[in-house]
Amino acid sequence: MSADISTLISNLKSLRSSYPAIHRQLNQKIVSNVLDGLYRCDDGRYAYLVKDEKGHSILIKESFRQVEFGEKRVVVLLGVGLGYQLFDIFDRLTDDQFLIAVETRPDLLCKSLYVHNWRPLLTSGRFRLFLGSDRSALDELARTLAPAPTRESMKVLDNKVLVTIDQKPYAWWNIYFFLIAGLPLDGIRAINAITGGFNIWDPDSLYLNLPSALLGRSVGELSIEEIYGRFKTLARVIAPGLESLRNGDLGEIKSVAPAGRKDRVSVVLLCWNKQDYTRRCLDSLLGRTDYPDMQVVAVDNGSSDSTPEMLTEIAARDSRLVPVLLDKNHGIPGGRQKGLEAADGEYVLFLDNDTEIERENFLRVMVNAMKAHPNVGSTGAFLNTYTSDNDDSLIQCVHVPGMAVPVAWCSGYCLMVRRSALEEIGGIDAGEFASYGSEDVYLGYKLRQHGWITVTTSDLVGVSHHIIHGHNHYDYDWKKTGNKNSELFHKKFGPRRLLTDPVRSNETAGGIWDSRRQEFIEPDVTLAAGAKETSLASNEA
């Protein structure tokens, strides 16, 4: 909320009930413990001691860095701290420049009130204070900046720029991404979930939410801006879909009766040679999975090794395994179609034999995502969404902890599909896609064409994928067939590019693809880009 003198006083009064411990500390002048730790350095800068969440003492010291405001009309300071930078910045502003300060910690703000005289600042008419970073605070800030200044006329500073300390992302990042990245609330939710869900500096985590531009690079080669930039880019492209789900802004809510045996997962395991991989996959699948009703339909796609005999032998010991032995290689889509015909579960998981189950709850994780919304038609371990309307650049292995996020499509090596959705769309078109290439992308777009959506899982799917395309895993030229299948996809849906909203349609940033005319139809509405471009409203005392 914003604050003038009267509002600030009422906020301090509310601390007595909302933050009784802080209020007692202020009354007892325990704040002096911080003030006693305030140092004035020989160079004239201030420094003070604080403790982090583990109780470690950290020395915060003002920086020598001088920030130039130039012709900026609005300066926003994220994090007031004890206020030294705030007052220094305000003193340097001209009469036609406006200062906004944001603080999410009422304890620091209260301590600052004991150190400084805030009355001249609050009564100047050129200052506004915001407490908090939740949706109400964002809305209040948006009204203050309505019409909002352009980025060229606004300077946003976080307190890390002004003090020599490396902090973790705090709540005022909401404001930062709102102002700098132009992200709406749902995009900010994604940022917070991502940065709070796993260690972003862990090299293993770099594989998640990985832009195609960063492929082949190690975490040590990436700058901080690139690491955090991928989260900002991801939030931009998934926010519209999240907002549509939250608002119920869908063409229809699916009410299709479930097909197949309720809650059963039929795993269609496609096998072709590589008997050692298949055995390892089956051992982990049958031995580690805790899902109560699982059927495994193992499709041998005309193997020339002893894979058929091995499947028959395992099926004799475990009734969950149903072998389907084909006399020739029907290709990936054709083999999956044969397995689908033998499966009877409500959910069908297409799984490649070069996978291995790492976590026993991997099926539960995917089923939970399928139940997140009636319109969810597919999910899996490797989700993808596009980021550009100029090329096919994308973010792969999309994952936002705790959230089911709409995306463009799911990779076929671990892809769960609702049987009723498959029946509605007419299957997986195995006749057109004879071999490998774009069949999983095509399926994602075809599902969405019929009102179904693809979402990420809220927890990681514990499946490892071992073989890459160059390992000679096929008895045909996978590059050649991949190019052919891409042409089939293009004729149907156009370029695989940024979806304006992967919940609602297959529209791209270039418009709606007309498959008959083989060209884009210009959309009626433009893609929202976050905060509106407006100018600062007049300040009322």
N, C-alpha and C positions, 0 to 999 in steps of 0.2 A: 504494500500500500504506500501511497505517497504521504508525505508528512510536512505540514507547516508547524508552527509552534504549538498550537492547540492540539493538533493531531498527535504530535510527538509526546506531549504531556499525557494525553489519554492513553497512548501506547505504553508509556512507562507505568501508568497506574495498572494497566492490564497485566503487567509483568508480575504483580503481586499475587495474582491468581494463577496465571499461566506458567510462570517460572519462579515459584516461591524460593527455591534454593538460591537463585541469582539475586533475588531481591534481598534476602537475608545477608548475602555476602556484601551487597552494596551498603546496606545499613550498618554493617559491622566494619565498614571500610577495609574489607579484605582486598578490595581492589588495589589498595596500597602495596600489596605484594607484587603486583605487576609494575606499579609506578616506582617501587623501590628498585626494581630491576631495570629501570630505564637509564640508559647511558647516553651521555653526549660525547661523541668521539672527538678526537683532536682535530679532525677535518671539518667539524661542525655538523656532521650527520648524527642522527639519533639511531640507537639500537636498543632492543629490548628482548627479554627472554620469554618464550612461551613453551608450553608442553604439548607434545602431540598425543594421539590417542593411546600410545603405549607408555606415556609418562616420560618420554625422553625430552630433555631440554633442548630447545632450538633457538639460536640467536638470529633474530630478524633485524636486518640492517638496511637503512635507506640506501638506495643506489645513487651513484653519481649521474646516472643517465638523465639527461634533460630531454623532455618530450616537447616537440614543436607542434603547436596547434594551428599555426598559419591562418588560413581563412576559414577554418572549421567553424560552423555555427553552433554545433552541439558537441560537448565533451561528456562522455559517460565513463565513470569510474566504478569498476566492479570490485567491491571489497574495500570498505572504509578503513578497517583496522582501528588504530587509535587516532586516526584523523590527521596526522601530520602532512601526508601527501595531499589530502583533500583540501586543506586550507592553503597550502602552497600553490596548488593548481588554480584555485579560485582567485587568489591574489594576482595571478599572472594573466587572467582572462580580461578581455576588453569588455566594454559596456554592452556590446551587441552579441556577446557569446553567452551560451546557456550551459549550465553544469547540472548533470544528473548523477547522483550517487546511489549505489545499490549495496545493501548489506543484508546478509541472511543470518548473522549471529547477533542476537540482541544483547548478549553479554559484552561483546566488544563495543557495540554501539553505546551502551550505558557507561562503560569505562571511559570512552572518548568524551562523553558529556561531562565527566568529572575533570578532564584535562583541558578542554577548550571551551570557549564561549561561542556557542552555536547561534546565538540570537542574530548577529549581523548577517550570517549566512542565510538563515531561514527567512529573514524578513527582506532579503535583497530583491526578490522578484525574479532573479535569474538562477535560482537553484531549486531543485526538487529532490527529495529523498525517498527511496523505495525500500521497504522492508519486506524481504521474502523473495522467492523465485518460483512460486507455484503458479497455477493457471490464473488465479485472480491477480497476482502481481504482474504477470505478462499482459493480461488484458488492460490493467491500469496503465502500464507503461505504453502499450499500443495507443491508448486514448491520449496520453500526453504527447506522443509522437504522431498524432493524427491531425492534420496530414504529416506523415513522417518525413524527415529530411532524407535526401539521397545519401548514399554511402560517401560520396565525395565531400559532403558538407558535415560529416559526423566523424568524430574520433572516439574509439572505444578502447579504454585502457583496463587491463586487469591488474590486480595488485602485484602479480608476479613480475610485471614489467618494472615496477617501481621499487621492489625490495629484492634482496639477494637471497631467495629461499626457493627451493623446488617443492612445490606443494602438489598434493593429489587433486584430481578434479573435484571441486566442491559444488554445492547446489547452485551458486550463481552462474555456473556454466549454462544453465537454462537461458539466462539473459544474454550471455555471450553468443550462443548459437542463434537465439532469436534475432539479435541485432546484426551479427556478422554474416551468418550463413543464411539468414532469411528463412529459417525453419519454422514451420507451424508447430503446435503443441505435440502432435503425434510424432513428428520427427525428433523433437527434443526428448520425448519418452524413449525413443529408440536409442538415442545417444546415451542417455543415462543407464539404460539397461545393458548396453554393450560395455561401457566403461566400468560398470559395477559388477559385471557378470563373470569376468575372467581377467587374468593378468595379461594386459595388452603388450607387455614387454617380453612375454614368453615366446620363444621362436615357434613353438607348436601352435600358438594362438594366431600367428601370422597367417596360417593357412585358412583360417576362418575369415569371411568377409574380405576376400582377397581380390582386388581389382586386376583385370587381365593385364594392365600395364605393368604390374609388379611381378608378373610371373618370372621365375628363374632368379630372383634376387633374394639374398639372405636378409634377415632382420638387421644385421649389422650395417648393411649398405643403405638402409632407409633413414631418412631424416624424421625428426619428430613431426614435422608438418605432413609428411606422407603418411605416417602411421595414424595420426589423428584425422588426416584428410580423408582417409578411406571411410571412416565412420560418418563424417559429414556428408560425403557423397552417397553412402548407403541410406542415410536418413532422408535425404532429399528424394530418392526414388521410391522408398517404401512408405513415406508418410501419406500420400494420397490414398493408397489402399487401406491403410490402418484407419484413416478417417472415415472412409466409406463403410468399413465394417462397424466402427463405433456408432456411426449415425444411422446404420441400417439403410444406407443409400444404395440399394441394389435393385436390379431390374425385377427380380423375383426371389422369394425365399423358397428353396427347394422343399417339397413335401413328397418326394418320391419314396415309395415303400421300399424298405431294405430288400435286397436280393441276396440269395444264398443263406447259408446257415448263420444265424445271428451271432455276432461277435467273434466268429471264427476267422482266423487269418490263414489263408492258403498261400504258402510260399511257393512260387513257381521258380524253380532253380534250373537255369539253363546250363547244360554241360556239353562240352565238346573237347574230347581228349583231355590232356592235363589232369590225369587221374589223381595225382598227388594233391593238386589244388582242390579238387572236388572232395576228396576224402577229408582233408583238413576243414573245409567249409562245413561238411555234414557233421563231423565230430563236434565242432563248436556249436552248430545250429541245434542239433538234437541233444547235446550234452549240457549246454549253458543257458538255454532259453527258459525263462520262468513263466512264459505266457501259458495260460491254462488250456487253450483250445487252438492248437496249431496243426495244420496239415502241410506236408512238404511234398509237392509234386515235382519230382526230379525228371527233367526232360533231357534224354540223351539225344543230341542232334547229329546222329550218325557217326559216332566216334570210331576210330580205327584201333584204339587201344582196348584195354579190358574194363573200361568204365561201365558198360552195360552189366557185366557179371558182378562187379562190385555193388552196383545199385540194387540188383536183385538180392544179393547176399544180405545187405544191410536191411532191406525191406522185410526180409524173413524174420529179423530180430526186433524190428521196431515198426509197429503198425502205423505210425504217423507218416512214414515214407511211402509214397505212391510212385513207382517208376513208370515213365512213359518212354518207350524205346522206339526211336525212329530209324528207318533204314537209310536215310540220307540227311544231309545238312540242309535244313529249311531256312537257314539264316536266323538272325536274332529275332526279328518280329514274328516270322513264321513259327519258330520254335516256341516262342512265348504264347502264341495263339493256340498251339496244340496243348500246352500246359494249362491254359485258361479253360479249355474245354473239359479238362479232367478235374478242375478245381471246383469246390463247392462253398467256399467261405464268403462271408459278407465283405471282407477286405482281401484284396489280392496283392501280394508283395512280389514284384519281379526282382529276382536276385541273381547276380552272376556267380559262377562257381569259383571265381578268383577272389572271393571275399571271405572274411573270417569274423565271427562274432566275438566282440571284446567285452560287452556288458550284457548281463542277463536280462535287463529290462528293455532291450532295444525295440522289441515289438510293442510293449506298453507305451513307450514314448511316441511311436508313430500313431498308434490307435488313439491316444489322447489328442493328438493333433487333428486326426480325422473327425473326432467328436467335438472339436472346438466350435464348429458352426455347421448348420445344415448344408451349406453350399460348398463345403470342402470336398473336392473330388480326388485330390492326390497330395502326397507328401513324401518325404524320404530323407536320405542322408546327405545329399549333395544338391542344394537348391541354388538357382541362378536367377539373376535379374539384370537387365540392361541399363546402361548409364548414359548412353549418348544417342542422339538422333542423327549423327553423322556417320557412324560406323557400328560394328557389332561389338564394341567394347562392353564388358560386363563385369559384375561382381559375382564371384563363384563361392560356393559353400557358405551361403548366407545363413547367419545364425544370430538371433537376438535373444539372450537368456530370458526365460520366463514369458515369452511372447510368441504367438502364432502369427507370422507376418506373411501377407500375400506377396508372391513372387511370380516370375514369368513361367518357369518350368523346373522340373526335377530330373537329374541325371538318371539314366535307366539302370545303372548297376545295382541300385537299391531304391526302388520306386514302388510305393504303396498306392493303390487306386481303389476307390469304392466300386464294388461290382455293379451297383445300380447305375453309376455314372458311365461305366464302360458299356453297359447295355443300351443306355440312352443315346450315346454318341455313335453306336454301331461298331464298337470294337477298336482295335489298334491298327487297322488298315495294313495287315501283313502282306496283302497282295501287291500293294504299291511299293512298300519298303521291303524289298526282297532281302536286303542285307543291312549291314551296319551303316549308321549315319543319319543324324537328325530325327530319327524316329521318336526319341524321347521329347525333343523340342516340339515336334509336330503334335504329339499327344497332349502336351501342356496347352498349346494354343487351341486345339480342337475341343478340349474340355471347357476352356473358357468361352469358346464360341457358343457353347450350349448352356452357359450360366454357371458352370462349375469353376472353382478356383483352386490354385495350388498354394499351400502354405508351408512355412518352416515349422519345425518342432521346437517346443519351448525348452527342451533339454537336448543335449547332444545324442545322436544315434550312435551307439557303440559298435560300429562296423568298420573294419579295415578293408581297403581295396588294394590288391597287390600287383596286378598286371596292367601295364600301359599299352597303348595301341601298337607301339613299335615292337612288341615282344613276339610278333608272328603268331598271334592267337587265333588267326582266321585262315580259312583255306581259299580266300579270295583277296583281291586288292582293296583293302579297306579305305584307302584314300580315294580311289576311283569311285567306289560305291557311295562314299560319303559326299563327294561332289554331286553325284547324280541325285541323291536324296535331298541335298540342299536345294537343287533346282525344283524338285517336286514341292518342297516346303514353300519356296519363294512364289511359285505360281498360285498357291492357295492363300498364303497369308502376307506376302510381301517381305521386305527386309526384316530380319530379326533384330528389332531395335527397342528403344525405350518405350515402355507402356505408360500411357498417361495415368492409368489406374488399373493394375492387374486384377482388381476385384470385379470390375464392371464390364470390360470389353477388351478386344484385341487392337484398340486404337494405338497408333504410334504418334510420336511427336510430329511426324510429317502429315498426319491426317488418317483417314480410314482407307485401308487398302481395298480397292475394287478388283477382285480377282478376274472378273470378266473383261474389264478394260485394261487390266495390268497397269494401274496407276493409282496415285493417292487422290482421295477426295478431301478437300480442305475441311478441317473440323469447324464446328460452329463456335466453340469456346476455346480459349487459349489456356495453356497449362499454367496453373497457379504456381508462383515462385516464392511463396512465403509472405513476408510483410509487404504491405502496400507502399508504393512510392509516393509519399505525400510530404507536407512540410509541417514544421512545428506549430502547434496550436499556441494561442496566446496564453500566458501564465496569469492565472487569477489568484490573488492573495487569499 
